[in-house]
Amino acid sequence: MDDLYGAMESLDLDDYVKRQIMKESLQYIANSINFDKEPSFYITELHRILKKISGIEVPFAERRFLCNKMGLELEKMLEPKIKKLSGFERFSILARWAIAGNALDFRTIGTGYDFDIDDMEKSLYEIAEVLEVDQLREIYDKVKSAKRILFIHDNVGEIVLDKMLIKCLRDESGGIVVSAVREGPITSDATMDDAKQVKLSEAASKVIFAGPDTLGIRFEEMSDELKDEMSKADLIFSKGQANFYVFSKHKSEVKCPVVFLLRTKCDYVSGVYDYDENINIAAFL
């Protein structure tokens, strides 16, 4: 509900519209709350209510565009440095930047929907320096032997840094890397339109729909394409905390190793690794 309130304030909606959104959302929560569901399930449903009542098909369109634009600017700055690297060193740097990019999530509770693009860019340099949970060497070894990798994206902006990592994954594995994005907009999650804006297809072997407008993927709503790729993948890269929740819950249904790349956004996930502050994670499920 806090996330929804922040979104409504950011969208500068009429008070009557806000009240209608809040009323229907509270009714939905009261009638539907089930503590077996992951948090992203409810955030998805409340943002669907917001879109329906407000009539805004793509909330935060300008913020989404600016995040991608900043990602593309970072790519220009980083590429000359990356070209000088190879092997594990190149992979490690790009994985760290992909994790740092996870901080571009403008919907994070605590920072809200208002942020300064310039300040965010500066903070990424600091975030990329530290990796509290580091299994990159083991992950790299799996990449080298993988013939087909599935990469499930998280947010706008960071999708550009994901693109740079995907180029590296293809080079190191010599195999196929499939990117999965959302079919419809939901908060800051990347869609096919975002993939086109950042030219993701220049790196990925194929770009598919993961499913509709869900925050992170949802096993109950995933596309047939995603089901097929998950069954064929030798290795899955999962970005972001929403996908961490989902894969942790459904791990018995996934037959290949899953790699998490994320910046934690809450104490619960940090606590899984015995930390009490936001941390960077590169680890297997």
N, C-alpha and C positions, 0 to 999 in steps of 0.2 A: 504494500500500500504506500510505503514511503517512496518507493521507486516511481509508482504511478503519479503520486502527487508532484514529485519533482518534474516529471515529464509534462504534466498539465501546466505547471507554472512556466516552464520553458517555452511552451507553445503559445503562451499568451492567449488562452481561450476565454471566451465570454463566461462570466460567472454562472449563468444558467446551464451552459454546456458542461462546465466543470462539475456542477452539482449532479447533473444527470449521469455523468460518467462515474462519479463517486458512489452514487446510489446503486447503480446496477452492479458495480464492482463489489461493493460490500454485500449485496444480496448474493452474488455469485460465490464469494468466499464463504458466506454463512451456510449456503446450501451444498457446497461442493468440497469443502476442506477435507483432505485426506492425508494424513501424515506419512503415508507411504510414498507419496509423490515427491519428486525432486523440486526444489524451489523454482527452477526455470519453467516448470509446467504452469505454475500460477502466474508468473510474470508475463508469460506468453498470452494467457487468456485475458488478463487485465488490459494488456496493450491492444489486443484485438477489440475489446470493448471500447477503448479510447478511439481507435481508428473508425469503428462503426458509427459511434455517436458524433464524433467531431467532423466526420466526412473527409478527413485528411488521409489520403492514400499512402503518402510517403512522409511520415513525421520526421522532423529533423533533417530534411533534405539538404539544406545548406551546410549543416555541421558534417553530414556524411561526405559531401563533396569536398569540404575543406580538409577533412582527415585524409582522404585519398590524395588530395593535392600535396599535403605535407609529406605523405609517404613517398610520393614520386620525387619530391625534392630531396628527401633523405637518400633515395636510391641513387640519384645523380652524384651526391657527395660520397657515398660509400663505394660505388662501383670501381673507381680508379684504385682504391686501396685493396679491394677484394681481388682484383685481377692479379695482384702480386703474390697471392696466397694459393696454396693447393692442399689437397689431402685433408687430414683431420683438422689442421689449423684453419683452413677455409670453412669447413663444416661447422666447427666450434663457434667461430665468430658469427656466422650467419644464423646459427641456432640461437645464440644469445640475443642477437638483434631481433629475431622473430619473437622471442619471449618478451623483450623490452617493449616491442610494439604492442603487446597485449595491454599495456597501460594506456593505450589510446582510447579505451572504452569510455565514452563520455557519459554512459549511464551508470557508472559505478556508484553504489551507495556510499555516501561520505564525500564524494567530490561532486556528485550531481550532474546536471546536464549543462552547466555553464563552466567553461574552462577557456584558458587563453592558449591559442595555438603555439605562440612563440615560447611560452613557459613549458608547454608539454614537450616541445622539441628538445629543449635544454635538458629536461629531466630524463629523457630517453638515454642520453649519453651516460648518465649516472647509473641508471637501472641496469644497463647492459654490462656493467663492470662486474657485478656480483651474481653468482649462481649458487644459492644455498643448497639445493638438492641437485647434484650433478652426476648423471649417468651417461654423459655424452660419449665417452669412449665406448661403452657397451652398445649404445644406440648406433654409433658409427659402424661398428662391426656388423650389426644386423643390416644396416643400409647396404653395405658392400655386397651382401649375399642375396638381397631382395630383388626379385625380377619384376614385381608389381607392387607399387606403394600407393596407398590411398591417403590423401591429405585433406582433412576436414577443417575448413577455415572458421574463424570466429568473426572478428570485427573489420569494419572499414578502416582504412589507414594502414593497419598492420598487415593487411592483405598484400601490400607491396613488398614488405619485408619477407612475407611468406613466399612471394614469387621468387625472390632472390635465393631463398633456401631451396626451393623446388628445383631451380636450375642446377644447384649443387647436387641435390639428390639424384637427378637424372645422370649427371656426369659421373658420380661416384658409383652408382649401381649399374649403369648401362641399361637400365630397364625403363618401365613405364611408370609415370607418376600421374595419378588422376586427382584433380581438385574438385571439391564438393562445396557449393555455396547455396544459400537459401533461394527459394523461388520467389518469395515475397519479402518486403521490408518489415523488420521488427527491431525496434530500438536501434542498436548500432551494428547488428549482424550484417555481414557482407552478402550481397545478392549478385545475380548475374549482371545487372547493370553496373555494379561496382567492379566486377571482374573485367568487364569491357572497358571501363574507364582507365583501369590500371594495366590493361593489356596482359591479363593473366595467361591467356592462351599462348603467348610467346614463350612461356616457361613450361606450363603443364602439357602433358600429352593429350589430355582431354579435360574439359570442364563440365561438370554435371550438376543437376539439382539434387541437393541433399533431401529436400522436402519443402513444405510450404513455409509460411512465416512463423517459424518457431525459434525461440531463444535457445541456441544450441540445437543439436539434432534431437528428434523425439522418435524413439523406436516405433511407437504406435503410428506415426505419420510419415515415416521415411519413404522416400521414393523407391520405385522398383529398381531404378538405376543404382541407387546407393546400396540397396540390399545385394544386388548382383556384384558390385565392386567389393563390398565387404567380404563376400564369400570367396572372391578370387584373390584378394590381397595377401601378400606375404608379410606386410607390415603396414600399420595404420599410424599416422600422425594426427593427433587431436589437439586443437588449439582451444584455450580458454577454460574458464571455471565451469560454465554451464555444461560443456561437453565432459568435463571431469566428473561431474555429478552423474551424468547419464551413463557413461561407460562404466563407472564404478558399480552402478546398480545392475547393469546388464552384462557384466564381464563374462558370465557363463555362456552367453550367446555369441561371443566373438571368438573365432577359432585361431586368429593370428595374434602376435604381440601388438600391443597398443602403446604408443609413446605419447606422453603428455608434455606439452610445452605451454606454460602459463605463468602469469603473475597472479598470485592469490589476491582475492578481493575481500576476504572475510576471515575471522579468527578460526572458524570451524575447519576450513581446508588447510590453513597454516598449521593448525593443531594436529592434523593427521601426521605431520612430519615434525611434531614437537617444537613448533615455533609459535610465538604469540604476536607476530607482526607479519605484514605482507612480505612474501618471499618469491623468488624466481625458482621455477621447477622445470627440470628436464629429466623425466623418469619414466620407467615402464609401469604399466598398470599392475 
